[in-house]
Each structure stands twice: as C-alpha cells, then as structure tokens.
Amino acid sequence: MPTASQRIPAVVRPLVSERARKTLDLVEKFVNEECLPADPVYHAQLGEGPARWTYPPIMDDLKKKARDLGLWNMFLAKGHYKEGAGFTNLEYGLMVEHFGRCRTASEATNNSAPDTGNMEVLAKYGSEAQKKRWLEPLLKGEIRSCYVMTEPGTASSDATNVALSIRRDGDSYVLNGQKWWISGAGDPRCKVYMVLGKTDPNAEKYRQQSIIIVPTDTPGITIKRMLSVYGYDDAPHGHAHLVFKDVRVPAENIVLGEGRGFEVMQGRMGPGRIHHAMRSIGAAEEALNWLLTRANAEHKKPFGKLLSQQGVILQWIAKSRIEIDAARLIVLNAAAAIDAGNAKQALMEIAQAKILVPNMALDVIDRAVQTYGAEGVCQDTPLAYMWAQVRTVRIADGPDEAHLEQLGRRENKRAAEAAFLLQRQVEITDALFRKYGTKESGPCSKL
C-alpha cells in the first residue's frame, strides 16, 4: 500500500516539504501501530462512575512515544508562530487527517482541541506574562484548557449575542453569567478558561466583547452539569454547563485589550475550522476502512453473497471514495489560502470546507453503519461514536446555515459582474448574426 506521503494529492504535492512528507509517514505509522490499538484500552481505563473523569494512564505512554518520535505541537503554522514545529497549515492539514481516525492521537501529540486554538490565541495575542504562565505549560502538555463562548438562552451562532458580563472593578474584572458546551471542562488537568463576554454593552457591535483568561480554580465558578452528545459523555474531556458568579480575575488577564474579543475570536477560529475538517476527513477514511472490511467479510454473507457483490454496496464504496477525495481538496485549498495570506483573506475557502466536509463524513459513516446493521449502532465498532462526534462539527464553530448565508452573500456580490459578462456575450452574438446574415434558429443567448 502506498505511504501517506505517496498519497498526497498531486495538485498540492509541490507545496509539501521533504521534512513534512517524512513526518506525515511517521504520523500514519504512529496512528496505525500505536493509537488505534490503544483506543479500546483508553476507553476501558475510563471505567464507570466517577472513575470516568480521571486520566487514563495509557495516554502518558502514548505521549512519551510521540515526543520521542518528534510528533509534538505540529499545529502552530510556519510563518505565523515561532513556537511551533515549523509546518504550514497545508502540511499540518495532511497530518491531522490521521489524528481524526481515532480517539487518542490528537491528545497524544498535543494537537487536540480546544488547546490548539487557545495556544494559537496566546501565541498570537498574549502578553509575555500570559505566555509564560499559560502558553508554556500548554505547549509542554502539562495542563489543558477550555474555550468558553457558547451560552444557554442566547443565539450563540451570532457571537455578538453573548451576555456573560465582564465588568471592570478597580484592578480586576468581575464575571457573571452562564456558559455551556464547554468542551474539556470535565478533565482534571484543565487549569484555564479562555472566556468570551461583554465588557461594554453600549460600544459598537463588534467592540462590546472581550476575551479574558480565567484560572479554573477561581472562586465563584460552578460546574452545574455535564452534557452528553447523543448519549456519549466524552469523559474525561466532557462538555460542561458552567455558572460564573462574582468571579474576580486580575485586569492583566484580558487578552489583547478590552473590546477586542471579536478580533481574537476570529483569529482563533479560521485555522481551527480547517483542523476540524481534516479530522472529519480522517473519520470518513476510517469509516470507509470499516465498510470495506464488512463488505468483504467471508463469514458474513447475506443471501449467500458477499456484500461487495451487491451493486448498491459497490456504489456506496465508489461514492465514498469520490466524496472523500473531493472534500480533501477543498480543505487543502483552504489551508493553502491561509498559508498564502491569513485566515481573514481565506474566509470563502474556509467556509466551503466547514460546510462540505462534515456533511460528507456523515454520509460515509452512515453507509458504513448500514453495512454493519445492528452492530454498527452499538459499541462493538467505533462508527456510532464517530457519527456523533462528526455531527457536532456541523454546529461547532458556527452552524452550517450561518456559513451558507455568509458564503451566499459573498458570492451574490458577483451578480452584476455575471450579468455584465452575459450581456456582453449576447451583444457579440447579435453582431455575429448580422455579420453572417444568419437568422436565429434553435438555442441562442437571451437575457
């Protein structure tokens, strides 16, 4: 079988360095031989009850192996951050696809969300004091973090609606409000929250928000409950409903400055959406592996034939291959656009990836589930859990509908240009009719 570096799409191959190709092959080998076999052990070590919210010891062994191989912090993009491993967004995109094939790989290599996005925020916008206290231990994998944005009772798909109050009081800020779907808050190693809230409700719409760093042991923070995703608790990571009541933090914990939360948030989310998309492609690839295995299982032949001998299954396999490969090109194009400028200049390409990829992955995973029947919806395969995880990506970092509307508005700006081009073509056609003395017959251009 060709290695991962040999399977790099031809159109982007010139953009991938020799060092990145070697690392990509190492990533694939690490995921195949270390992480995927470790996934069931990781799950078993979580146990039941309160034990599920402890740290599975197998993760420490995986982290040591990853560091020994040099597979650590690959996400901080070359040319944008000095703290990373020096890979471009495109090169990292090829790597993170493999992380998406299993549960343990992202954390084992210190490339897991929401830590990656929070580290990017600190590296890009943090003060030297903030970097020393929070970025350094995060880069070392000594602690974990949360991104605290979404709120119950507000339409959080529009981040300007956030209502949590961040009020200046002397040399401190005081936080009051509620947040939910705070991924990672259940982890005992989570030591810091990056909280988005309102510092000035009367300011211009996009200057009302600020992001502030809040240590998780600050008095006044309560974990009201842990939320489940289609019944999965995602322990020990988890998704929490948090209550902030008179939570006081030093004023120097504000990131970049008061009123600049939206700017920080947008800087964080662009690359993060690409990371989510590539992980989703990895999940789709893994689901296709499961589909192929079941479709050719000699010991399971419904009606005396392999599933792969059924025409509809072969069509599913073919469609899945086409859809995965096409989606990969969309994501790599977005990553290349970020590398060529920045996330703001690649908004259209990022939106395309954010919308297309999770929907594609859900279709592929669902086909794999269908081939396994009842086995596909239970814990005997990873497919049901994969589907639940990818389904959340259609909501995380902005729902599909919000991105579709933004993308539609952006594309619709070409309407006048498109109409001008068509009108010009009609005029040229009319001139040609006159030149050749030909009467209109059959299909012709009319506006």
FENQUIJO-V545799 format. One record per residue. N is the residue number from 1. PHI is phi in whole degrees, -180 to 180 (* if undefined). Layout:
<<N;PHI> <N;PHI>>
This chain:
<<1;*> <2;-61> <3;-74> <4;-59> <5;-68> <6;-76> <7;-98> <8;-60> <9;-54> <10;-57> <11;-67> <12;-109> <13;-55> <14;-65> <15;-91> <16;-109> <17;-71> <18;-62> <19;-61> <20;-66> <21;-64> <22;-65> <23;-66> <24;-59> <25;-65> <26;-66> <27;-61> <28;-60> <29;-64> <30;-63> <31;-67> <32;-67> <33;-99> <34;-117> <35;-78> <36;-60> <37;-65> <38;-81> <39;-54> <40;-63> <41;-69> <42;-55> <43;-63> <44;-66> <45;-70> <46;-67> <47;69> <48;-124> <49;63> <50;-59> <51;-63> <52;-69> <53;-105> <54;-118> <55;-95> <56;-63> <57;-62> <58;-62> <59;-65> <60;-62> <61;-66> <62;-65> <63;-63> <64;-63> <65;-63> <66;-64> <67;-66> <68;-62> <69;-87> <70;81> <71;-97> <72;-152> <73;52> <74;-82> <75;-81> <76;-74> <77;-69> <78;-57> <79;87> <80;-114> <81;-137> <82;-88> <83;-84> <84;-85> <85;-88> <86;89> <87;-98> <88;-77> <89;-61> <90;-66> <91;-64> <92;-66> <93;-58> <94;-64> <95;-74> <96;-67> <97;-55> <98;-70> <99;-61> <100;-71> <101;-79> <102;-150> <103;-86> <104;-95> <105;-65> <106;-61> <107;-70> <108;-60> <109;-104> <110;60> <111;-123> <112;-103> <113;-79> <114;-88> <115;-61> <116;-60> <117;-64> <118;-67> <119;-67> <120;-63> <121;-61> <122;-66> <123;-67> <124;-87> <125;-119> <126;-72> <127;-74> <128;-62> <129;-65> <130;-64> <131;-64> <132;-65> <133;-77> <134;-117> <135;-67> <136;-59> <137;-68> <138;-68> <139;-63> <140;-82> <141;75> <142;-83> <143;-135> <144;-128> <145;-147> <146;-133> <147;-107> <148;-113> <149;-126> <150;-66> <151;-128> <152;-75> <153;85> <154;-130> <155;-81> <156;-75> <157;-64> <158;-107> <159;-64> <160;-70> <161;-83> <162;-55> <163;-115> <164;-55> <165;-86> <166;-120> <167;-108> <168;-72> <169;-142> <170;66> <171;-95> <172;-135> <173;-117> <174;-117> <175;-108> <176;-141> <177;150> <178;-129> <179;-137> <180;-143> <181;57> <182;-91> <183;-69> <184;98> <185;-70> <186;-83> <187;-75> <188;-63> <189;-90> <190;-72> <191;-117> <192;-150> <193;-109> <194;-103> <195;-107> <196;-99> <197;-153> <198;-103> <199;-98> <200;-147> <201;-64> <202;-97> <203;-77> <204;-56> <205;-46> <206;-97> <207;-120> <208;-83> <209;-99> <210;-138> <211;-113> <212;-132> <213;-89> <214;-126> <215;-60> <216;-68> <217;-93> <218;-66> <219;-58> <220;104> <221;-98> <222;-125> <223;-85> <224;-69> <225;-169> <226;-104> <227;-101> <228;-111> <229;-112> <230;51> <231;92> <232;-88> <233;-90> <234;56> <235;-64> <236;-87> <237;-69> <238;71> <239;-134> <240;-104> <241;-102> <242;-108> <243;-119> <244;-109> <245;-128> <246;51> <247;-83> <248;-107> <249;-132> <250;-62> <251;-61> <252;-70> <253;-82> <254;-67> <255;-96> <256;72> <257;146> <258;-64> <259;83> <260;-112> <261;-63> <262;-66> <263;-61> <264;-65> <265;-61> <266;-65> <267;-65> <268;-79> <269;-80> <270;-56> <271;-62> <272;-61> <273;-66> <274;-66> <275;-61> <276;-60> <277;-65> <278;-69> <279;-62> <280;-65> <281;-66> <282;-60> <283;-63> <284;-64> <285;-61> <286;-66> <287;-63> <288;-65> <289;-59> <290;-65> <291;-60> <292;-61> <293;-65> <294;-68> <295;-66> <296;-117> <297;-75> <298;-65> <299;-85> <300;-130> <301;-125> <302;-66> <303;58> <304;80> <305;-131> <306;-62> <307;-60> <308;-68> <309;-90> <310;-91> <311;-57> <312;-65> <313;-68> <314;-62> <315;-66> <316;-60> <317;-62> <318;-64> <319;-61> <320;-63> <321;-62> <322;-63> <323;-67> <324;-64> <325;-65> <326;-67> <327;-65> <328;-59> <329;-65> <330;-62> <331;-70> <332;-65> <333;-64> <334;-65> <335;-63> <336;-65> <337;-66> <338;-65> <339;-61> <340;-76> <341;-147> <342;-161> <343;-63> <344;-64> <345;-77> <346;-114> <347;-58> <348;-66> <349;-65> <350;-65> <351;-62> <352;-58> <353;-66> <354;-60> <355;-79> <356;-72> <357;-66> <358;-60> <359;-65> <360;-61> <361;-62> <362;-62> <363;-64> <364;-67> <365;-61> <366;-64> <367;-63> <368;-64> <369;-57> <370;-63> <371;-67> <372;-87> <373;65> <374;-59> <375;-62> <376;-73> <377;-103> <378;-114> <379;-80> <380;-77> <381;-131> <382;-83> <383;-66> <384;-63> <385;-66> <386;-61> <387;-62> <388;-61> <389;-66> <390;-69> <391;-61> <392;-69> <393;-66> <394;-70> <395;-111> <396;-60> <397;59> <398;103> <399;-68> <400;-49> <401;-62> <402;-65> <403;-71> <404;-63> <405;-65> <406;-63> <407;-66> <408;-64> <409;-63> <410;-64> <411;-68> <412;-65> <413;-65> <414;-83> <415;-58> <416;-64> <417;-63> <418;-63> <419;-65> <420;-62> <421;-62> <422;-65> <423;-62> <424;-63> <425;-65> <426;-63> <427;-64> <428;-65> <429;-61> <430;-60> <431;-64> <432;-67> <433;-59> <434;-66> <435;-61> <436;-97> <437;62> <438;-101> <439;-87> <440;-64> <441;-153> <442;81> <443;-60> <444;-150> <445;-85> <446;-139> <447;-108>>
